[in-house]
Amino acid sequence: MANRLANSTSPYLLQHQDNPVDWQEWGPDAFAEARRRDVPVLLSVGYAACHWCHVMAHESFEDEDVARVVNADYVAIKVDREERPDIDAVYMSATTALTGQGGWPMTCLLTPDGDPFFAGTYFPRPQLLQLLAGATAAWTDQRARVLESGSHIAETLRGLSAPTTPHALGADVLDAAVDTLRGQFDHGAAGFGGAPKFPPSMVLEFLLRNHARTGDDDALAMASRTCHAMARGGMYDQLGGGFARYSVDARWVVPHFEKMLYDNAQLLRVYTHLFRSTGDALARRVVVETAEFLLRDLRTEQGGFASALDADTDGVEGLTYAWTPAQLVEVLGDEDGTRAAALLSVTARGTFEHGSSTLQLLTDPDDASWWAAARARLLEARDRRPQPARDDKVVTSWNGLAIAALADAGALLDEPAMLAAAEVCAEFVVGTHVVEGRLRRASRDGVVGGAAGVADDYGNLAEGLLALHQATGRARWLEVARTLLRTATERFTAEDGGFHDTADDAEALFTRPRSAADNAEPSGQSALAGALLTCSALVGDSGMRERAEAALGASGQLAARDPRFGGWALAVAEASLAGPLQVAVVGSGPDAAALAATVRRSTSPGLVTVAGQPDADGVPLLAERPLVGGRAAAYVCRGFVCDAPVTDVDALTAALR
């Protein structure tokens, strides 16, 4: 046989197309071959920006001796976890059940029927060879025990996906979640817990919404301090904008340098909402710079957004981003280089590796124009360095998050370029990723892949389109979102009112994946709950609201028990509790624009709003809402009960209180 990855749409799989290992993609042919040859399956799961995936590839999968063993005794399958999150989810559940932890690369041994009988993560070459030899011996000499073990593991994990007991996320639960987070907050460095520290995007959104509803100063302080600490530290790219995946230390100094679209999209939206809440100048700057990063470094030729930038450059982590004092002087000259080193915490000893430092901006420069010029020169010099590789597949779900963030930021900051980028992205994703009425997970170079969309693809894309509808008033985005949500409700609904991760007609794995946990991004269940809730308010559909609340109930136990892993469910619950607050602005010209801008500055978690002409086709919120005496007007409705329309900003501000 031979390596069969050359025609993949996944950049991660293409990274392995020249391995001597006879990799093939996940599919029935691979398992048929395992049954024909009567050998187990070696399943390796990772993603293109994963540092330790690269290490294991160089150590083991490029090694002829390892390849000889794998090819003789196994069928080898490579999976991109970002392209097939369903496969990743079910085998990660096995990995965490068997080892107590998970991560990538994930290494599993399966029976030809797909049942896992061994699971782990990264293995150095000697340990991998030892594992493969031991597993081959067990398969040959103790086949019955291996098959029984795989069957038992699969059956146990199937039992874990049973329906949940609904747990309502009412005001008492939401306020208790803030108390729990208060106890977990790092009062020294901000954020939650210790090292490594991940950006708690959805938890921050929950805290901002909770403060808007309750006025809890601690909720706002935890969100604001964490946003400031992340933006000041080395995890934020002080030259190019955008955030790295996480900080390896507890003080946000040294990042793991990969830059993920889903992190940056969610953080862009959080900082937008922090700016809306407080007028914080740092938050506004981060919004602008992070949006610039998305448009400059992740935007594809078709207008979608690529998945990630690698952690490594030429096999060295941080090579593109770290600096020494001498390198700053080389670019800026003695005086400005020394000044920049002091400003950016670049020391002779270094804060990173080999005497180099990450760039921090712990205080604002005393001369903003000097810093702007120096920053531009440093970024120009950095661009001449070797650059990290880009995983340029376009993932539906993460592009939905980007559309939502750019729409919110563009509307609030009156930045037409952000709104235009959101619309172009939406046109591409809807035009390319919707195939015969169903979503596909990803595309590359404008060519859509075969992997079916999962629940978070439907939920996050619908969320983005609904945000875009509110920012632009275009009926098209509302209608596409409604259609996606109808399909998701028909295909993904679980017995308890929540949602499975995969559709009812998706490829059958040894268990049907389902998670209520909001981890690096919203779970499919909470993503759909949020989009359904927003859509229900925009179109006046009480059935959608009921489905959203049922999904929140299905997420309730986990979110109440551990708020750090239920951030988006809690944020959606805040919107449910505070809303629906529906505001329609009708008319055109400066008066209508002033009214619309006033509405967008409202922090109410339950707010939905649309601006446009009275009775605009396909926009229910504008129906039967005429001008008032020929003037632009705002209609404020709570729970589908409307106040008298207002025509001036002061009256609207009072009504929104």
N, C-alpha and C positions, 0 to 999 in steps of 0.2 A: 504494500500500500504506500501512500505518500501523503504528505501534508496537504490538506484540502481547504485552507483558509484564504487563498488568494482572491477569491471572488466575494469575500464578505463585505458588508457595508459598515462593519464596526472597525474603527481605527485600532481598538485594542486587539482584536483578532488579527488584523493586518500586521501588527507588530510581531506576531508569532508565525507569519506565513513562511519564513525561511528557517524555522527551527527544524532540526533533524527529527524531532518527535512528529509522528504521523497524526497531528491534530485534525479533528473534523468538528464541524458545527453540531450543536444540539439538534437532534431530529430522529425520526424513526429509523433511518438508514443506519445510524450509528449503533442503536440498540439491537437492530436486526443482525448487524455484524458481530456484536458481542455474543448473541445467542448462537449464531452459526459457528463461531470460533470457540464457544464455551469458555469465555474469559470474562473477568470483571471489567468495570468501567472506571477509568481515572478521570474524575471531573475536576477541572481547575477553573475557578471563577475569579475575575478581577475586573479592572477597568484601566483605561489608558493613562490616567494621571496618577496612578498608584505607585508610590516609591518602592515598596517591598515586592510588588508584582514584578517590577523591572529587575530587582535584585535576584529574585528566584528564577526569573527567565535567564539571566546571564549565568548564574551559578549552575543551573540544572537543565533547563529546557534547551539551551544551546550546546549542551554537553553530549558528545557522541555516546559515552558509556551509559548515561541516564536514558538517552533515546533508545538505545539498543534494548534495555530492560523493558521500558514502557511499550515499545512496539511489539516485542515478543509476547508479552504476558497480559496486555491490557488493550482496550479500545480507549483512546485518549480524546476527550471532548473539552473544548475551550468555550467558555461563556463570558460574554460581557455583561456584568451585572446591571449596567445602566440600560442596556438594550433589552434584557430579559429579567426584569426585577422579580417576576413570578418564580423563576427557577432559583434565583438567588435567595428569595425569601424562604422557600421550603427547605432548601439545604442548609441555609444559615440557621434555621430553627434546629436542625439536627446537630449542627456544629456546636451551637451554644448549649444544647441539652447534654451533649456528650462531653464537652470540655469546660463548660462554665463561662466561655467567652467566645467572641466571634471577631471577624476582621478579614481583610483581604491582603494577599491572595487566600482564597478558600480552597482547600484540598480535600476532596471526598472520594471514597471508594464505594462503588455501587454494584449491586447485582445487575444482571442483564435486564431485569424488570424495573430497574430504577430505584430500588430500596437501598438506603445508605447503610453500610455496615461499619464504616470508619469515617471520621471527619476531623479536620484540623485546619490550621491556617498556613503560615509560612514554615517551610522546612528547609534548613540548610542541606546542601547536597549529600553529605554522609547520612544524615537522618532520613532523607527521602529514599535513598537507596536501601537503607535498612528496612524502612516501612514497606517498600515495594516487595522486597525479598520475603519478608515475613507474611505479608498478605497473600502472595503467590503460593507459599507453602501451605497456608491455611486453606486457601481455595482448593488446592490439590488434595490435601490429606484430611481436612475437616470440613468438607463442603456443607454437610447438614447443619453444623453449628453456625457457619457463616450465614447461610440462608435464613436460619431461624432468628439470628441476631438482627439481620436486616429487616425481616418481617416484623419483629417485635418493636424495633425503633420506629418503623413507619406507622404501625398501629397505635403506638403510644402518642406520636405526634398528631395523628388524625384525631385522637380524643381531645387534644388541647384546643381544637378549633370549634368546639361545641358552642351553641348560642350563649350569649351572655345574659345576665339579669340586668334589666334596665336600671339606670341610676341617674335620676334627674340632676342636671347641673343648674340648680337654682341659686339665688343670691347668697344663701348661707354657704353653699359649697364653694362658690367663686371667692367669697371673702376669706373662707378658711384656706383656700389655695394661696392667697396672698400671704397669709400668716405663715404657711409652710415655707414659701419662698423666702420670706423674711428671715426665717431660721437658717436657711441654706445660703444666704447671701454672703459673699466675701466682702466684709466691710473695709478691708485694707485695699484690695486690688480691684474690687467690683466683679461682677459675674457671679456664677454659682459653682460651688465645689472647688476642687483643687486642680492640679495639672493632670493631664492636658485639659485645656479650656477651649470649649467650642463656642461659637457665637450662638447665644440662645434666642434666635430671631423670633420665633413664635411666642416664647414666654414674654419677651419684651413687648410684642404687640398686645398680648393679654394684659400686661401691667398698664400700658397706656390706655387701653379701653376701660380697664377697671377704674383707673383714676378719673377718666372722663365721666363715668357713671356715678362714682361714690365720692370723689374729691379726696381720696386717700393719698396723702402726701408721700408716704413711704413707697407706694406703688410707683409713683412718678419718679421719685428719687432713685429707686433701684434701676429703673429703665434708663434714666438720664445718665447716671454715673457709669453704668455698663457701656452705654453708647460712647460716652466720652473716653473711657479707658481703652476700648477697642480702637477708636479712631486716633488716639494719641500714640498708641503703641506700635510695635513692629509688625503686628498682624495686618495692619492697614498699610497699603502701598502709598507712602507719602509722596512719591513722585508721579506715579501713573494712575492712582486711584484704585479702588476695589480692595477686597479683602481676601486674604489667604484662608485656607480651610480651617485651621485652628492654631492655637498657641501651644507649644510644647511645654511652656512653663505657666505658672499661675498668674503672672503679672503682665501677660500680653506682649512680651518682649520678642521672643523668637518664634516665628511661625513655622508650621509645616507648609511649604511654599505653594502647593497646588492651589489654583484659583478655580472655584466651581461656579458655574452659572447659577445653580439653585441657591447657594449662599448669597451671592451678590445681588440677585433679584430680590430675595426676601429682606436683606439688610437695606437695600435701596428704599424699599417701601417703609420699613421701620423708621429710618432716619427722616423720610418725608413726613411721617405722622408725628415724630418727635418735634420737628420744626413747626408743624401745624399747631401742636399743643403749646409750645413754649416760645416760638420765635427764635430758637437757638441758632446763632450764626454758624457754629461748628457743624451742626446737623445739616444746615443748608449747604455748606461747602462740601460735605461728604456726599450729599445727594447729587450735586452737580458733577463732582469728580468721578463718582462711581458710575453714573450714567455715561460720562465720557469714556470710561474704561470699557463698558459694555459695547458702545458703538464703535470704538476704535479697535479693540483687541478681540472681541468675541463675535462680532457681527459677520455673518457669512455673505457670500456673493448674492444669494437669493433673498437676503433680508431677515433670515432667522438668526438665532444665536447659538454658537458652538457650545459644547458641553463644559470644556475645562481647558486650562493651561497646566502642563505637567509641573510636578514638584521639582523635577530634575532638569538641569541643562547639561547636555553632554555627559550624563551620568553623575553629575555633582549637584547636590541640593543647594539652592541658594546662590549658585554661581552668577546668575543674572542680577540678583538683587542686593547682595551684601557689599559693603564699602569699607575701606580703610581710610584713615586721615590722609595718607599720601595720595590716594586716588581722588579724593575730593580736591586737594590742592592742585593735582594735575589738571583737573577740568576747570577749576574756578580761580586758580592763582593762590598765592600764599595767604593774602589777607582774607579774601572771601572764602577760601577753602577752610581756613582755621575757624572762621565765623560759622560756617555751615556745620563743621564738625561739632562745635559746641551746641548749636541749635538742635542737631539731629542725634545727639548722644552717641556719636562715633568716637571711640576712644582708642588709645594706643594698645590697650590690652584686648579690646574687642568684646562685644556682647554675643557674638555668634561663634564661628569656628575659625581657627588659623589666624587669629588676630583681626578678623573682619567683624563688622557690626551690622546689625539690622538698623534701619532708619526709624527713629521715633521723633515725634514732634510734641514733646510734653508741655510746651508753652507756645503761644502764638509769637511769631517774630515781631520785634519792635518796629520793623520797617517792612510793611507788607509788599511794597513794590520791589524792594530788593529781593525778598524771598521768591516772589513770582518769577523774576528774571533768573535767579539762581536755580530754581526748581526746573525751569524750562531747559536750561543748559545741561543740568544733570540728567534729565530724562533723555535729551538728545544724545548725550554720551552713552547712557545705558542702552539705548536702542542700537548702538553700534556693537554691543557685546553679543556673544551667542545668546540665542533666545530659547526658552522652553518650547517644546512641541505643543501643538494644539490638537485636542480631540474635537474634530469638527463635525461630529454627528449632531443633528438637531433633534433634541428630545422634546416631545409634545408637552409633557407636564412642566418641564423647566421653562420652556418658552411661554407657557401660560403664566407662570410666576413673573417672568420678565415683562410681559405685556401689561399685567396688573400694575407692576411697580412704575413702569414708564408712563402709563396712563395717569396714575395718581400724581406722580411728580410733575409731569407736563402740565396737567390741569392746575395744580396748586401754585406752581412757580411760574405759570404762563410761559412755558418753554415749548414752542411749536415743534422744535426738532425732536424732542422726546416723544411727543404725541405722534408725529409722523413716523418715527421708528416703530412705535407700538403698532400702528396701523399696517405698515408694510409687513411686519412680522406676522400679524394676524392674518393678513391676506395669504401669505405664503403657507403658514401652517394649516389654515382651513382649506386652502386650495390643493395642497399636496398630501396632507396627512389624513384627510377624511376620504376613505375609499369605500364606495358602495354603502355610504351611510354610517360606517364604523371608523373609529380612530385607529391608526397605526402608531406604534410607539415612537419611531425615529426615522429620520432620513439622513442622507449624506450626499453632498453635491447635487441637491435637488431631486435625488432618487429615493423614493420611500422604501423602507425595508418591509419584511414580511411579518415582523413581530406585532401581535395585536396590542392595542392600547389597553392599559389597566385602569383601575378606578381613579388613581390620582391623575392620569392623563385627562380623563373626562372632567374631574372636579377642578383641577388647576387651570385647564384651558377655559372652561366655562367661567371661572372666577375672573380670569384675565379679560375675556370678551365682555363680561358684564361691567367691569371697571372701564373698559374702553367705550362701551355704550354710554356710560354716564359722563365720560369726559368729552365725547364728541356729539352725542345726541343721535348717532346713526342707528337706525332700526335694525340694520343687517346684523350687527353684533349681538343684539338681544335675541333675535330669532335663531341664530346659529346656536347660541348658548342654551336656549330652551330646547332645541332639538337634541343637543348632546345630553342634556339632563334627562329628557324623556328616555333616551336610549339607555343611559346609565341606570335609571330606575327600573327599567324592564329587565336588564341583563345582570345587574350586580347585587340586587337587594337580597339580604339574608333573612333568615326566619325571625330574628329578633328586631328587625327594622333597621339594622345597620347595613353595611355593605361588605361583600367579599372584594378581594383585590382583583380577581379575574372574573370574566364574564361566564355565564352559565354554559356557553358553547365553546369555551376556551380549551386548549390542550389540557388533558387530564394529567396531573402530576400525582405523586403518591398521597398528597393531601391538597385540598384547595386553599391557597394562601389567603390569610386575612390578618390584619394587624390594626389595632386601635391606637398604636403608639405613634405620636408625632416625634420623629427623631431628627434627622437632618432636614427634613421637609415634611409637609403635612401628610398624614396617612391618607389613603384613598377615602376612607370613611369620613374623616373630618373635612377633607377638601370638598367632597360632595355635599356634606352638611352645610358648609359655608356658602357654596354656590347656590344651592337650593333655597337657602334662607334669603339671600340677596335677590334672587330671581322672583321669589314669591312676593317680595315687597314691590318690585318694579312692575309686576304684571297683575298683582292683586289675586294671587292663587293661594288660597288657604290650604289646599291639599299639599302643595309644595312645602309650605311651612311645617305642616304636620310631619312630612317625611324627614325634613331637616331635624326636627326635634326628636324624632325616633332615633335617628343616627347619632345625635348627641347623647341620648340616653344609653346607647350601646357603647359609647366611648367613656361614659361617666365614671365607672368604677376606677379605671386606670387613671384618668385625669385627676380625680379626687385624691387617689392614693399617692400619686407621684406627679405633681404638676409640671415638673421639668420635662416629662415625656407626654404631656397632654396639652401643650401650649396652644395649638391651633384650635382644638376642641373647646378649650376655655375661652379663647378669643371669640369664637363663633357664638358661644353661649352668652357672652357679654352683649353681642349684637342682638341676640334673640331677646334678652331681658330688656334692653333699652329701646327696642324698636317694635314694629316698624315706624320710622320717622321718614315720611316721604315728602320731598319738596320738588315741585315743578316750577320752573321759571319759563314764562312765555314772553315772546317778543324778541326784538333785535335792537342793535345799537348800544351806545354807552350805558344806558340805564339798565338794560337787560344784563350786560356784561358785569356791571357792578353788583347786581343782585346775585348772579351766579357765583361770583368770586366770594361774596359774603357767605353763601351756603357752603362753599368748599372749605372755608376756614372753620366750620363747625366740627367739633371733635366727637359728636355723639356716635357711639358704636353702631347704633341702629339706623343710621342715615343712609338713604338712597336719594339720588337727585338726577334730574335730567333738565337740560335747557334746550328750548327750540321754539318753533312756531306752534300756535294753537292747533290741536287736532292733527299733528304731524302723523303721517301714515306709519302704522306699526309701532307707535310709541304710546302704550296705554297711559302712562303718567301724564301725558299732555292732552289726553282726550277730554273734551268738554270743559276746557279751562281757557276762557277767552281773555283777551286784553281787557284792562280796566280803564274805561274812558279813553281808549286809544293808546294807553301807556303800558309799558312792560310791567309784569306783575309776578309775584311769587305766591304760590299756594302751598301752605304748610299743613300737612295731614299727619295725625298720630293714630296708628291702628286703624287706618282707613276712614278716620273722622277728620274733616278738614275745617280749619279756621277760615275766616274771611280773608280774601287775598290782600296782599300789601304791595305798595308800589315804591316804597323808599327803603334805603338801607337800614336806617335806624329802627323802623318798625319791624323789618325782617330780623334784625339782630335780636330785638326783644322777643319776637315770636319763637326764635330758635332756642332761647333760654328755657 
